[in-house]
Structure formats: C-alpha cells, structure tokens
Amino acid sequence: MGATMRHGSKQGGFTLVAVLAAMFLLALATQGIMTLLSQEVQREREAELIRIGTAYAEAIRSYYESSPGSTKRWPQALEELTDDKRFVDRRRHLREAYGDPVTRSQPWGIVAAPDGGIAGVYSRSEETPIRSAAFDAGAANAHGAARYADWHFTYLGLPPAAQGR
C-alpha cells in the first residue's frame, strides 16, 4: 500500500507540471492572438482615417471650388462643410461631421489655408502608424510620417511648410 502512494504522488507531480506547461503555452498563444487582433483593429482605424480624411479634403475642395462669384473662399469652420450658408438653398459638401477614428475623442487638427480658412485636417494622435512607407492617397500626404498627426488630408496638396497646426 505504501508503494502505491509513492507512485501516485509522482504522477500527481508530473500532472501538475504538465498542467502548468499547458497553461503557459495557452498564455503565449492568447498573447499572440491579442497582438494580431490589436494590429487588425489599428489597421482598420488607419483605413478609416484615410477614408474620412480624404472625404474631408474632397469636401473642402467642393466648398472652395463652388464659391459664388469670382473670389474663391476657404471654409472658416468644419461645420460649413455640412451646412454651406453661402447659397439660398442648403448645400452639403460633406454628409456629416465625422470624428477622428484614431483618437475617438479629440477634434481634428486643422491645416490652415495660405490666405486664411481651412485647407485640410489631420489626426491629433501621437501613436505610431503601422503603415510606415510614404503614401499618397489622393488628398492624403504621409511622406515619412512617424505618427498619425503627420498624415495631412488637404485640398491642393499644400507643402508641409505651408501647413499650419
């Protein structure tokens, strides 16, 4: 009977080590999956940032180009893109005011036009983007951007020296 107890306790120790090893492997796998999911969410937010930022740049282009008279005018506030009061009938250059998909809480940063008004928008996020290579997506300018705040969505592709914050 004593021999059986010793044999059983050795197996109990082996089972404990096996369970601990399995839990460790499960924790590693869970960490890997969470990293992949986190990167996927960030990629989706990047794509949304490009889509919404480009929509803002297109709305600013529409506002500027449809200025009544011969003098072109930049919007003075982003709200003017959803409700352009320069005309008798209501004009909308942007369907709705979209929030920044990266920060989800801060308002857009404003790229100042050379002669006043708004020429574009940018995210105020200081996070490092996954997309590291320079790209041009229509109105987006992200050459050598180390953070999302460096991604500017402008009409006329203003050079960085002319872009105010």
Order of alpha helices (4+ residues) and beta strands (2+ residues): alpha-beta-beta-beta-beta-beta
